[in-house]
Amino acid sequence: MIVHLVRHGETAHNAGSITLGREDVPLNELGRRQAAALGVRLAPEPLSAIYASPLARARETARAIAGERDVAVEIRDELIEMDVGETENIPYEEVRRRFPEFLEAWRGPHPEDVVMPGGESLRDVAARVDAFLGGLRTVPAEQVVVVTHNFVLKVLLCRLLEVELSAFRSFTTDVASLSTVVLRDGRIAIRVLNDRCHLHELES
């Protein structure tokens, strides 16, 4: 199986360095163009299934990838972004000012067990991701796309590559990026990681 992992396109929160967890904001204009570019990038791939988080920014991106294909976008609640609790919808600088003890623990050796103030931990996210992957591995599909969010993608990469959750910072997952993992004959291979080549014309 080939798994294409996609982060949704840009939102006003991403552009303005505002924290974003489960607040359901749409793509901005650039984000819609990024989603269209992802659709072009993945157009040659014979996709069997497209899975998306229930949040609008992921659904919009997934629909752009689906395009005219005869493949429906399947909404999966397990792919919703991490609940960031009280750190939702505030500037990053305010997070640093208001939650220094949380950030100290978050930067420590075991961030996977640190709970966002009033929200989830990475281990909570992993429990949802594990349930999703358990079902995915039973699907007779050759190529699938998973459209979701930053923390969920990092956890997915940890699980697919069989590394500890504490290694999540080893992966960068920019908005509208593509990472592709090949799972075949008991072997794991990374085809691309955080690839944004399809966005070059939008950034020139």
DRENPA-3360 file (N, C-alpha, C; in nm, 2 decimals, always signed):
BEGIN
1 = MIVHLVRH = +0.08/-0.12/+0.00/+0.00/+0.00/+0.00/+0.09/+0.13/+0.00 ~ +0.04/+0.23/-0.07/+0.11/+0.36/-0.07/+0.02/+0.45/+0.00 ~ +0.07/+0.52/+0.10/-0.01/+0.62/+0.18/+0.04/+0.76/+0.16 ~ -0.04/+0.84/+0.10/-0.01/+0.98/+0.08/-0.06/+1.06/+0.19 ~ +0.02/+1.12/+0.27/-0.02/+1.20/+0.38/-0.01/+1.35/+0.35 ~ -0.13/+1.42/+0.36/-0.14/+1.56/+0.32/-0.18/+1.65/+0.43 ~ -0.11/+1.76/+0.45/-0.16/+1.86/+0.54/-0.25/+1.96/+0.46 ~ -0.36/+2.00/+0.52/-0.45/+2.09/+0.46/-0.38/+2.22/+0.42;
9 = GETAHNAG = -0.44/+2.29/+0.33/-0.38/+2.42/+0.28/-0.39/+2.53/+0.39 ~ -0.34/+2.65/+0.36/-0.33/+2.75/+0.45/-0.46/+2.81/+0.49 ~ -0.47/+2.85/+0.62/-0.58/+2.93/+0.67/-0.53/+3.06/+0.72 ~ -0.63/+3.15/+0.76/-0.59/+3.28/+0.81/-0.51/+3.26/+0.94 ~ -0.55/+3.16/+1.02/-0.47/+3.14/+1.14/-0.33/+3.10/+1.11 ~ -0.30/+3.01/+1.02/-0.17/+2.98/+0.98/-0.09/+3.10/+0.94 ~ -0.15/+3.18/+0.85/-0.08/+3.30/+0.80/-0.05/+3.40/+0.91 ~ -0.14/+3.41/+1.01/-0.12/+3.51/+1.11/-0.05/+3.46/+1.24;
17 = SITLGRED = +0.01/+3.33/+1.23/+0.07/+3.28/+1.35/-0.02/+3.27/+1.47 ~ -0.14/+3.23/+1.45/-0.24/+3.21/+1.55/-0.26/+3.06/+1.58 ~ -0.26/+3.01/+1.70/-0.27/+2.87/+1.73/-0.40/+2.82/+1.67 ~ -0.40/+2.70/+1.63/-0.52/+2.64/+1.56/-0.52/+2.49/+1.59 ~ -0.63/+2.45/+1.66/-0.65/+2.31/+1.69/-0.78/+2.26/+1.62 ~ -0.89/+2.26/+1.70/-1.01/+2.21/+1.65/-1.11/+2.32/+1.61 ~ -1.07/+2.45/+1.62/-1.15/+2.55/+1.57/-1.17/+2.53/+1.42 ~ -1.30/+2.54/+1.37/-1.33/+2.50/+1.23/-1.32/+2.61/+1.14;
25 = VPLNELGR = -1.20/+2.65/+1.10/-1.18/+2.76/+1.01/-1.16/+2.71/+0.87 ~ -1.20/+2.79/+0.76/-1.18/+2.74/+0.63/-1.04/+2.78/+0.57 ~ -1.01/+2.73/+0.46/-0.89/+2.77/+0.39/-0.91/+2.92/+0.35 ~ -0.79/+2.99/+0.34/-0.79/+3.12/+0.29/-0.77/+3.11/+0.14 ~ -0.76/+3.22/+0.07/-0.75/+3.22/-0.08/-0.62/+3.14/-0.12 ~ -0.51/+3.17/-0.06/-0.39/+3.10/-0.09/-0.41/+2.95/-0.06 ~ -0.47/+2.92/+0.05/-0.50/+2.78/+0.09/-0.58/+2.70/-0.02 ~ -0.67/+2.77/-0.08/-0.75/+2.71/-0.19/-0.67/+2.69/-0.31;
33 = RQAAALGV = -0.58/+2.78/-0.34/-0.49/+2.76/-0.45/-0.39/+2.64/-0.42 ~ -0.34/+2.63/-0.30/-0.26/+2.52/-0.26/-0.33/+2.39/-0.27 ~ -0.45/+2.39/-0.23/-0.53/+2.26/-0.24/-0.55/+2.22/-0.39 ~ -0.57/+2.32/-0.48/-0.58/+2.29/-0.62/-0.45/+2.23/-0.67 ~ -0.34/+2.29/-0.62/-0.20/+2.24/-0.67/-0.18/+2.10/-0.62 ~ -0.23/+2.07/-0.50/-0.22/+1.93/-0.45/-0.30/+1.84/-0.54 ~ -0.42/+1.88/-0.59/-0.50/+1.80/-0.68/-0.42/+1.77/-0.81 ~ -0.36/+1.87/-0.86/-0.28/+1.85/-0.98/-0.16/+1.76/-0.96;
41 = RLAPEPLS = -0.10/+1.77/-0.84/+0.02/+1.69/-0.81/-0.02/+1.54/-0.80 ~ -0.14/+1.52/-0.74/-0.18/+1.38/-0.72/-0.27/+1.32/-0.83 ~ -0.30/+1.40/-0.93/-0.39/+1.36/-1.04/-0.34/+1.23/-1.11 ~ -0.21/+1.21/-1.13/-0.17/+1.09/-1.20/-0.18/+0.96/-1.12 ~ -0.20/+0.98/-0.99/-0.20/+0.86/-0.90/-0.33/+0.79/-0.90 ~ -0.33/+0.66/-0.91/-0.46/+0.59/-0.91/-0.51/+0.56/-0.77 ~ -0.57/+0.66/-0.71/-0.61/+0.66/-0.58/-0.74/+0.57/-0.56 ~ -0.73/+0.49/-0.46/-0.84/+0.40/-0.42/-0.93/+0.46/-0.32;
49 = AIYASPLA = -0.88/+0.55/-0.23/-0.96/+0.60/-0.12/-0.90/+0.74/-0.08 ~ -0.98/+0.83/-0.04/-0.94/+0.96/+0.02/-1.01/+0.97/+0.15 ~ -0.93/+0.99/+0.26/-0.98/+1.01/+0.39/-0.94/+1.15/+0.44 ~ -1.04/+1.21/+0.52/-1.01/+1.34/+0.56/-1.07/+1.36/+0.70 ~ -1.00/+1.45/+0.77/-1.05/+1.50/+0.90/-1.19/+1.57/+0.88 ~ -1.27/+1.58/+0.98/-1.40/+1.64/+0.96/-1.39/+1.79/+0.96 ~ -1.28/+1.85/+0.99/-1.27/+2.00/+0.99/-1.26/+2.05/+0.85 ~ -1.32/+2.17/+0.83/-1.35/+2.23/+0.70/-1.22/+2.24/+0.61;
57 = RARETARA = -1.11/+2.28/+0.68/-0.99/+2.30/+0.60/-0.93/+2.17/+0.54 ~ -0.95/+2.06/+0.61/-0.91/+1.93/+0.56/-1.01/+1.88/+0.45 ~ -1.14/+1.90/+0.48/-1.24/+1.86/+0.38/-1.22/+1.93/+0.25 ~ -1.20/+2.06/+0.25/-1.18/+2.14/+0.13/-1.06/+2.09/+0.05 ~ -0.95/+2.07/+0.12/-0.83/+2.02/+0.06/-0.86/+1.88/+0.00 ~ -0.92/+1.79/+0.07/-0.95/+1.66/+0.02/-1.04/+1.66/-0.11 ~ -1.14/+1.75/-0.11/-1.23/+1.77/-0.22/-1.15/+1.81/-0.35 ~ -1.05/+1.90/-0.33/-0.97/+1.95/-0.44/-0.88/+1.83/-0.49;
65 = IAGERDVA = -0.84/+1.74/-0.40/-0.76/+1.63/-0.45/-0.85/+1.53/-0.52 ~ -0.97/+1.51/-0.47/-1.06/+1.42/-0.54/-1.09/+1.46/-0.68 ~ -1.12/+1.59/-0.70/-1.14/+1.65/-0.83/-1.26/+1.57/-0.90 ~ -1.23/+1.53/-1.02/-1.34/+1.46/-1.10/-1.33/+1.31/-1.08 ~ -1.25/+1.26/-0.99/-1.24/+1.12/-0.97/-1.37/+1.06/-0.92 ~ -1.39/+0.93/-0.95/-1.50/+0.86/-0.90/-1.46/+0.80/-0.76 ~ -1.41/+0.88/-0.67/-1.37/+0.84/-0.54/-1.42/+0.94/-0.44 ~ -1.51/+0.89/-0.35/-1.57/+0.98/-0.25/-1.47/+1.01/-0.14;
73 = VEIRDELI = -1.48/+1.13/-0.08/-1.40/+1.17/+0.03/-1.47/+1.11/+0.16 ~ -1.40/+1.02/+0.23/-1.45/+0.96/+0.35/-1.40/+1.04/+0.47 ~ -1.50/+1.10/+0.55/-1.47/+1.18/+0.67/-1.44/+1.08/+0.78 ~ -1.33/+1.10/+0.85/-1.30/+1.01/+0.96/-1.27/+1.10/+1.09 ~ -1.35/+1.08/+1.19/-1.33/+1.16/+1.31/-1.20/+1.13/+1.38 ~ -1.14/+1.02/+1.36/-1.00/+0.99/+1.42/-0.90/+1.08/+1.37 ~ -0.92/+1.15/+1.25/-0.82/+1.23/+1.19/-0.83/+1.38/+1.23 ~ -0.93/+1.41/+1.33/-0.94/+1.55/+1.37/-0.81/+1.59/+1.44;
81 = EMDVGETE = -0.79/+1.72/+1.44/-0.66/+1.77/+1.50/-0.67/+1.76/+1.65 ~ -0.55/+1.76/+1.71/-0.53/+1.75/+1.85/-0.61/+1.86/+1.92 ~ -0.67/+1.83/+2.03/-0.74/+1.93/+2.11/-0.64/+2.01/+2.19 ~ -0.61/+2.13/+2.15/-0.51/+2.21/+2.22/-0.56/+2.29/+2.33 ~ -0.69/+2.27/+2.37/-0.74/+2.33/+2.49/-0.74/+2.48/+2.50 ~ -0.68/+2.53/+2.61/-0.68/+2.67/+2.63/-0.58/+2.75/+2.54 ~ -0.49/+2.67/+2.47/-0.40/+2.74/+2.38/-0.46/+2.77/+2.24 ~ -0.59/+2.73/+2.22/-0.65/+2.75/+2.10/-0.67/+2.90/+2.07;
89 = NIPYEEVR = -0.65/+2.94/+1.94/-0.69/+3.07/+1.89/-0.63/+3.19/+1.96 ~ -0.50/+3.17/+1.99/-0.42/+3.29/+2.05/-0.29/+3.29/+1.98 ~ -0.22/+3.41/+1.98/-0.09/+3.42/+1.92/+0.01/+3.33/+1.99 ~ +0.11/+3.28/+1.92/+0.21/+3.20/+1.98/+0.28/+3.27/+2.09 ~ +0.30/+3.40/+2.08/+0.37/+3.47/+2.19/+0.29/+3.46/+2.32 ~ +0.16/+3.47/+2.30/+0.07/+3.46/+2.42/+0.08/+3.32/+2.49 ~ +0.09/+3.22/+2.41/+0.11/+3.08/+2.46/+0.23/+3.08/+2.55 ~ +0.34/+3.14/+2.50/+0.47/+3.14/+2.57/+0.45/+3.22/+2.70;
97 = RRFPEFLE = +0.38/+3.32/+2.70/+0.36/+3.41/+2.82/+0.27/+3.34/+2.92 ~ +0.16/+3.28/+2.88/+0.06/+3.23/+2.97/+0.09/+3.09/+3.02 ~ +0.16/+3.01/+2.95/+0.18/+2.87/+2.98/+0.32/+2.82/+2.99 ~ +0.41/+2.89/+3.07/+0.55/+2.86/+3.07/+0.58/+2.72/+3.13 ~ +0.50/+2.67/+3.23/+0.52/+2.54/+3.29/+0.49/+2.43/+3.19 ~ +0.38/+2.45/+3.12/+0.34/+2.35/+3.01/+0.45/+2.35/+2.91 ~ +0.50/+2.46/+2.86/+0.60/+2.46/+2.76/+0.73/+2.39/+2.80 ~ +0.76/+2.42/+2.93/+0.89/+2.35/+2.98/+0.87/+2.20/+2.97;
105 = AWRGPHPE = +0.76/+2.15/+3.01/+0.73/+2.00/+3.01/+0.73/+1.96/+2.86 ~ +0.66/+2.03/+2.78/+0.65/+2.00/+2.64/+0.78/+1.99/+2.56 ~ +0.88/+2.07/+2.61/+1.01/+2.06/+2.55/+1.10/+1.96/+2.61 ~ +1.05/+1.89/+2.71/+1.12/+1.79/+2.78/+1.14/+1.66/+2.71 ~ +1.19/+1.55/+2.77/+1.22/+1.43/+2.71/+1.10/+1.34/+2.67 ~ +0.98/+1.37/+2.73/+0.87/+1.29/+2.71/+0.74/+1.37/+2.67 ~ +0.75/+1.45/+2.56/+0.64/+1.54/+2.53/+0.51/+1.46/+2.50 ~ +0.52/+1.33/+2.46/+0.41/+1.25/+2.42/+0.30/+1.24/+2.54;
113 = DVVMPGGE = +0.35/+1.25/+2.66/+0.26/+1.24/+2.78/+0.22/+1.37/+2.84 ~ +0.26/+1.48/+2.78/+0.22/+1.61/+2.83/+0.09/+1.65/+2.77 ~ +0.00/+1.69/+2.86/-0.14/+1.72/+2.82/-0.15/+1.87/+2.79 ~ -0.20/+1.91/+2.68/-0.22/+2.05/+2.65/-0.32/+2.10/+2.76 ~ -0.30/+2.23/+2.80/-0.38/+2.28/+2.91/-0.53/+2.27/+2.87 ~ -0.61/+2.19/+2.93/-0.75/+2.17/+2.90/-0.77/+2.09/+2.78 ~ -0.67/+2.02/+2.72/-0.69/+1.95/+2.60/-0.63/+1.81/+2.60 ~ -0.57/+1.77/+2.49/-0.52/+1.63/+2.48/-0.37/+1.62/+2.49;
121 = SLRDVAAR = -0.32/+1.50/+2.49/-0.18/+1.47/+2.48/-0.15/+1.40/+2.34 ~ -0.03/+1.40/+2.30/+0.00/+1.32/+2.18/-0.04/+1.18/+2.19 ~ -0.03/+1.12/+2.31/-0.07/+0.98/+2.33/-0.22/+0.96/+2.31 ~ -0.29/+1.07/+2.34/-0.44/+1.06/+2.31/-0.46/+1.06/+2.16 ~ -0.39/+1.15/+2.09/-0.40/+1.15/+1.95/-0.36/+1.01/+1.89 ~ -0.25/+0.95/+1.94/-0.20/+0.83/+1.89/-0.31/+0.72/+1.91 ~ -0.39/+0.72/+2.01/-0.49/+0.62/+2.03/-0.59/+0.63/+1.92 ~ -0.63/+0.75/+1.88/-0.72/+0.76/+1.76/-0.65/+0.72/+1.63;
129 = VDAFLGGL = -0.53/+0.76/+1.61/-0.45/+0.72/+1.49/-0.44/+0.57/+1.48 ~ -0.41/+0.51/+1.59/-0.40/+0.36/+1.59/-0.52/+0.29/+1.55 ~ -0.64/+0.35/+1.59/-0.77/+0.29/+1.55/-0.79/+0.31/+1.40 ~ -0.75/+0.42/+1.35/-0.76/+0.45/+1.21/-0.67/+0.36/+1.13 ~ -0.55/+0.35/+1.17/-0.45/+0.27/+1.09/-0.49/+0.12/+1.10 ~ -0.54/+0.08/+1.21/-0.59/-0.06/+1.22/-0.69/-0.10/+1.11 ~ -0.78/-0.01/+1.09/-0.88/-0.03/+0.98/-0.82/-0.01/+0.85 ~ -0.73/+0.08/+0.83/-0.67/+0.11/+0.70/-0.60/-0.01/+0.65;
137 = RTVPAEQV = -0.53/-0.08/+0.74/-0.45/-0.19/+0.69/-0.53/-0.31/+0.65 ~ -0.66/-0.31/+0.67/-0.75/-0.42/+0.63/-0.81/-0.38/+0.49 ~ -0.79/-0.26/+0.45/-0.86/-0.22/+0.32/-0.77/-0.27/+0.20 ~ -0.84/-0.33/+0.10/-0.76/-0.38/-0.01/-0.74/-0.27/-0.11 ~ -0.66/-0.17/-0.07/-0.64/-0.05/-0.16/-0.49/-0.04/-0.19 ~ -0.46/+0.00/-0.31/-0.32/+0.02/-0.35/-0.26/+0.16/-0.31 ~ -0.34/+0.26/-0.33/-0.30/+0.40/-0.30/-0.41/+0.47/-0.23 ~ -0.38/+0.54/-0.12/-0.48/+0.61/-0.04/-0.42/+0.75/-0.01;
145 = VVVTHNFV = -0.51/+0.85/+0.01/-0.47/+0.98/+0.06/-0.53/+1.00/+0.19 ~ -0.45/+1.06/+0.28/-0.50/+1.10/+0.42/-0.48/+1.25/+0.43 ~ -0.59/+1.32/+0.45/-0.58/+1.47/+0.46/-0.61/+1.51/+0.60 ~ -0.51/+1.56/+0.67/-0.54/+1.59/+0.81/-0.45/+1.71/+0.86 ~ -0.40/+1.71/+0.98/-0.34/+1.83/+1.05/-0.20/+1.80/+1.10 ~ -0.14/+1.90/+1.14/+0.00/+1.90/+1.18/+0.03/+1.79/+1.28 ~ -0.03/+1.79/+1.40/+0.00/+1.69/+1.51/-0.04/+1.55/+1.46 ~ -0.15/+1.54/+1.40/-0.20/+1.41/+1.36/-0.10/+1.35/+1.25;
153 = LKVLLCRL = -0.05/+1.43/+1.16/+0.04/+1.38/+1.06/+0.17/+1.34/+1.13 ~ +0.22/+1.41/+1.23/+0.34/+1.37/+1.29/+0.33/+1.24/+1.36 ~ +0.21/+1.22/+1.43/+0.18/+1.09/+1.49/+0.17/+0.98/+1.39 ~ +0.10/+1.01/+1.28/+0.09/+0.91/+1.17/+0.23/+0.86/+1.12 ~ +0.32/+0.96/+1.10/+0.45/+0.93/+1.05/+0.52/+0.84/+1.16 ~ +0.51/+0.88/+1.28/+0.58/+0.80/+1.39/+0.52/+0.65/+1.38 ~ +0.39/+0.64/+1.37/+0.34/+0.50/+1.37/+0.37/+0.43/+1.24 ~ +0.36/+0.49/+1.13/+0.39/+0.42/+1.00/+0.54/+0.38/+0.99;
161 = LEVELSAF = +0.63/+0.47/+1.05/+0.77/+0.44/+1.04/+0.82/+0.36/+1.16 ~ +0.73/+0.33/+1.25/+0.76/+0.25/+1.37/+0.87/+0.31/+1.46 ~ +0.85/+0.44/+1.48/+0.94/+0.51/+1.58/+0.86/+0.56/+1.70 ~ +0.93/+0.59/+1.80/+0.87/+0.64/+1.93/+0.79/+0.77/+1.90 ~ +0.68/+0.79/+1.98/+0.61/+0.92/+1.97/+0.70/+1.04/+2.00 ~ +0.79/+1.02/+2.09/+0.88/+1.12/+2.14/+0.96/+1.18/+2.02 ~ +0.97/+1.11/+1.91/+1.04/+1.15/+1.79/+0.96/+1.24/+1.70 ~ +0.84/+1.28/+1.74/+0.75/+1.35/+1.65/+0.81/+1.48/+1.60;
169 = RSFTTDVA = +0.90/+1.54/+1.67/+0.97/+1.67/+1.63/+1.07/+1.64/+1.51 ~ +1.10/+1.52/+1.49/+1.19/+1.48/+1.37/+1.12/+1.51/+1.24 ~ +0.99/+1.53/+1.24/+0.92/+1.55/+1.11/+0.86/+1.69/+1.11 ~ +0.88/+1.75/+0.99/+0.82/+1.88/+0.96/+0.70/+1.85/+0.86 ~ +0.58/+1.91/+0.89/+0.47/+1.89/+0.80/+0.41/+2.03/+0.78 ~ +0.46/+2.10/+0.68/+0.41/+2.23/+0.65/+0.27/+2.22/+0.58 ~ +0.20/+2.34/+0.58/+0.07/+2.34/+0.52/+0.09/+2.30/+0.37 ~ -0.01/+2.23/+0.33/-0.02/+2.18/+0.19/+0.10/+2.10/+0.14;
177 = SLSTVVLR = +0.17/+2.03/+0.24/+0.28/+1.95/+0.21/+0.23/+1.80/+0.18 ~ +0.31/+1.73/+0.11/+0.29/+1.59/+0.08/+0.40/+1.50/+0.13 ~ +0.36/+1.40/+0.21/+0.46/+1.29/+0.25/+0.40/+1.16/+0.21 ~ +0.48/+1.08/+0.15/+0.44/+0.95/+0.09/+0.52/+0.83/+0.15 ~ +0.45/+0.74/+0.21/+0.51/+0.62/+0.27/+0.46/+0.50/+0.20 ~ +0.55/+0.41/+0.16/+0.52/+0.29/+0.09/+0.53/+0.17/+0.19 ~ +0.43/+0.10/+0.20/+0.43/-0.02/+0.29/+0.41/-0.14/+0.20 ~ +0.51/-0.23/+0.18/+0.50/-0.34/+0.09/+0.59/-0.45/+0.13;
185 = DGRIAIRV = +0.53/-0.57/+0.13/+0.61/-0.69/+0.17/+0.68/-0.68/+0.30 ~ +0.62/-0.62/+0.40/+0.68/-0.61/+0.53/+0.79/-0.50/+0.54 ~ +0.80/-0.42/+0.43/+0.91/-0.32/+0.43/+0.84/-0.18/+0.43 ~ +0.91/-0.08/+0.48/+0.87/+0.05/+0.49/+0.97/+0.14/+0.41 ~ +0.91/+0.23/+0.33/+1.00/+0.32/+0.25/+0.93/+0.46/+0.25 ~ +1.02/+0.56/+0.26/+0.97/+0.70/+0.25/+0.99/+0.74/+0.10 ~ +0.89/+0.77/+0.03/+0.91/+0.82/-0.11/+0.94/+0.97/-0.11 ~ +0.86/+1.05/-0.04/+0.88/+1.19/-0.02/+0.84/+1.23/+0.12;
193 = LNDRCHLH = +0.90/+1.34/+0.18/+0.87/+1.38/+0.31/+0.86/+1.53/+0.31 ~ +0.74/+1.58/+0.35/+0.72/+1.73/+0.36/+0.75/+1.80/+0.22 ~ +0.71/+1.73/+0.12/+0.74/+1.78/-0.02/+0.64/+1.90/-0.05 ~ +0.70/+2.01/-0.10/+0.62/+2.12/-0.14/+0.65/+2.17/-0.28 ~ +0.71/+2.08/-0.36/+0.74/+2.12/-0.50/+0.62/+2.17/-0.58 ~ +0.51/+2.12/-0.55/+0.39/+2.16/-0.63/+0.34/+2.30/-0.59 ~ +0.40/+2.36/-0.49/+0.36/+2.50/-0.45/+0.46/+2.61/-0.51 ~ +0.56/+2.57/-0.58/+0.67/+2.66/-0.62/+0.61/+2.78/-0.70;
201 = ELES = +0.52/+2.75/-0.79/+0.46/+2.86/-0.87/+0.38/+2.96/-0.79 ~ +0.32/+2.91/-0.68/+0.24/+3.00/-0.59/+0.33/+3.09/-0.51 ~ +0.46/+3.05/-0.49/+0.55/+3.12/-0.40/+0.65/+3.20/-0.47 ~ +0.65/+3.20/-0.60/+0.75/+3.27/-0.68/+0.70/+3.42/-0.70;
% end
